[in-house]
Amino acid sequence: MIIDFAERAHNHNWDLDPVVRSLLDTDFYKLLMLQFIWKHFPTTQVSFSMSNRSNSLRLADVIAREEVLQQLEHVRSLRFLKSELIWLAGNTFFGRRGIFEPDFLEWLGHGFRLSSYRLTVRDGEFHLQFDGLWTEATMWEIYALSIINELKSRAAFKGMSEFELDILYAQAKAKLWGKIERLTGVPELRVADFGTRRRHSFLWQEYVVMAMNTALGEHFSGTSNTYLAYKHNLEGGGNQCPRTADGACGHGYQ
């Protein structure tokens, strides 16, 4: 796919450039976890929080709080599309069709909502807390991490010219191709993408996934990003994680 990353990063002349474009824009295992929670713990109340573990960069000093709120609210406004639910119902994952129960998919389409959140700033750092039903809070994990990471990237670009951005992305593409070349021809190689939660941006993750799919062919086993799998007809899940009878990943977080 051909994307002018420099122009795209430099020209922010729209009301909102969404970090998360779909509720499917998450790791596949989160949907399996959600089904397990929906089935066994539908009324359990939880609270979890997210904070920056690095002391090298105070995120609230470089990212405006209003930008974070705008992206969080955008995600809360999203709903699963009918075409996305049909894809989840009819596709094969880990060699198994029907991994998602019909009643669960019906609930995703009509009953799923994300929980409320609290965003505070202390000592130059964001602190995000999510409170509510477990079914409403658990999906925030990947969405929130993707939002903070991409807004950090965008903040770093604000002082760069379009020419500087063009050089930066050219170097990134060259580095990516160097890695792919080292992998090409390795016997019995199986490579999958698991980059969603720490990605530079959605568009760069999409570019990397499509580059690997094109260059590595059958040696590329897919992506954990459910939206990219849906959008580009790729193998969803990206791995062969052992499953429980309800489809939850036996390894927990990956």
Secondary structure, DSSP 8 states (H G I E B T S, - for coil): ----HHHHHH---SS---S---TT-SBHHHHHHHHHHHHH-TT-EEEEEEE---SS--HHHHS-HHHHHHHHHHHHH----HHHHHHHHHSEETTEE--S-HHHHHHHHHT----EEEEEEETTEEEEEEEEEHHHHTTHHHHHHHHHHHHHHHHHHTTS-HHHHHHHHHHHHHHHHHHHHHHTT-TT--EEE--GGG-S-HHHHHHHHHHHHHHHGGGEEEESBHHHHHHHT--BS-S---B-TTS-BTT---
